Amino acid sequence: MNIVEYWDLSTNPTDGTYHSLIKVLCDHSDTFYFITRKELSYDQDVLAEFKPHIIES
């Protein structure tokens, strides 16, 4: 039986929290949704690192 976890982040994770979250997602997921919100700011250089791995935008 496959169990699917859903996480709803209410704030923009930063620094070590952000890196830990991405590591967990990459280590334990075949695919995951990375959803950006207009009202939050993102480091565009970090987002660019994901570009080769994006399936759909």
Secondary structure, 3 states (H helix, E strand, C coil): CCCCCCCCCCCCCCHHHHHHHHHHHHHHCCCCCCCCCCCCCCCHHHHHHHHHHCCCC
